[in-house]
């Protein structure tokens, strides 16, 4: 084959440091827009970003020239730096070190999109920790603090 073809959708999830409820509705959209801009700069088109006061969900196309580790390191690092520089919240902001990132089949794209879109409704029934465990356990993983 003379060409390389890549189309890998990534669903990434990560939380605020110590899962603190730091992202309030007044700054949430600004943070989503900033993260989207960061992903676009990295060559990763964004389908949706949404979350709650203590975590984020992102659905984006991976740039095949950049590892997921480097993409999320850049997005998380630059976002926390920007939030602190802009004084968007009253205390020092940071993300938890880890994250979860999974590929999403094209056939499941709308299902994942709607799941991320409806985070506020979803979390009326489940905490972030319950959601995270449910999210990783089908992949043979177990949550460790």
C-alpha positions in Angstrom: 0.0 0.0 0.0 1.5 3.3 -1.0 -0.6 5.5 1.4 -1.3 5.4 5.2 -4.9 5.8 6.3 -5.9 6.6 9.9 -9.2 7.5 11.4 -9.1 6.8 15.1 -11.8 8.4 17.3 -10.7 8.7 21.0 -13.0 9.0 24.0 -10.9 10.5 26.8 -11.9 11.0 30.4 -10.0 12.7 33.2 -10.8 14.4 36.4 -9.8 17.5 38.4 -7.1 17.0 41.0 -8.5 15.0 43.9 -11.8 15.0 42.0 -12.5 18.5 43.5 -15.7 20.1 42.2 -13.8 23.1 40.6 -15.6 23.5 37.2 -18.7 25.6 37.8 -21.2 26.4 35.1 -19.9 30.0 34.8 -16.5 28.8 33.5 -17.4 25.4 32.0 -18.0 26.6 28.4 -14.8 28.7 28.4 -12.8 25.6 29.4 -14.5 23.5 26.8 -13.7 26.1 24.1 -10.1 26.3 25.2 -9.6 22.6 25.2 -11.2 22.4 21.7 -8.8 25.0 20.5 -5.9 23.1 21.9 -7.0 19.9 20.2 -7.5 21.6 16.9 -4.0 23.1 17.2 -2.7 19.6 17.6 -4.5 18.5 14.5 -7.2 16.6 16.3 -10.7 17.5 15.1 -13.2 17.6 18.0 -16.6 16.0 17.9 -17.7 17.0 21.5 -16.4 18.1 24.9 -18.5 18.0 27.9 -18.3 17.0 31.6 -19.2 17.8 35.1 -17.8 19.9 38.0 -15.1 17.3 38.6 -14.3 15.7 35.2 -14.2 16.0 31.4 -15.1 13.8 28.5 -13.6 14.5 25.1 -14.3 12.8 21.7 -11.8 13.7 19.0 -9.9 12.3 16.1 -6.4 11.3 16.9 -3.7 13.0 14.9 -1.7 9.9 13.9 1.6 11.8 14.2 1.1 12.4 17.9 0.6 9.9 20.7 -2.5 10.0 22.9 -0.2 10.5 25.9 1.3 13.7 24.3 -2.1 15.0 23.1 -3.6 14.7 26.6 -0.5 16.0 28.3 -0.6 19.1 26.1 -4.4 19.6 26.5 -4.5 19.1 30.3 -1.3 21.0 31.0 -2.1 24.0 28.8 -5.7 24.1 30.1 -4.7 24.1 33.8 -2.1 26.8 33.1 -4.6 28.9 31.3 -7.3 28.5 34.0 -4.8 29.7 36.6 -3.5 32.6 34.5 -7.1 33.8 33.8 -8.1 33.4 37.5 -11.2 31.5 36.3 -11.6 29.9 39.7 -10.7 31.1 43.2 -8.2 28.4 44.0 -5.3 26.7 42.2 -6.6 24.5 39.5 -5.1 21.2 38.3 -6.0 17.9 36.7 -5.5 14.5 38.1 -2.4 12.8 36.7 -4.1 9.9 35.0 -6.8 9.5 32.4 -8.7 6.9 30.4 -8.7 6.9 26.6 -10.3 4.4 24.3 -10.8 4.1 20.6 -14.4 4.4 19.4 -15.7 2.5 16.4 -17.3 4.6 13.7 -20.5 2.5 14.3 -20.6 3.6 17.9 -19.7 7.3 17.4 -23.2 8.7 17.8 -23.8 6.5 20.9 -20.7 7.9 22.5 -21.5 11.4 21.3 -24.9 11.3 23.0 -23.4 9.8 26.2 -21.0 12.7 26.4 -23.7 15.2 25.5 -26.0 14.0 28.3 -23.5 14.1 31.1 -25.6 16.3 33.4 -28.6 13.9 33.1 -26.4 10.8 33.5 -24.8 12.1 36.7 -28.1 12.5 38.4 -28.0 8.7 38.6 -24.3 8.0 39.0 -21.2 9.5 40.6 -18.0 10.0 38.6 -16.4 7.1 40.4 -19.3 4.8 39.6 -19.2 6.0 36.0 -15.4 5.6 35.7 -15.5 2.0 37.1 -18.3 1.1 34.7 -16.4 2.7 31.9 -13.1 0.8 32.5 -14.3 -2.6 33.8 -15.4 -3.9 30.4 -11.8 -3.4 29.3 -10.5 -5.6 32.0 -9.3 -2.7 34.1 -10.0 -1.9 37.8 -10.0 1.6 39.3 -7.2 2.3 41.8 -6.8 5.5 43.7 
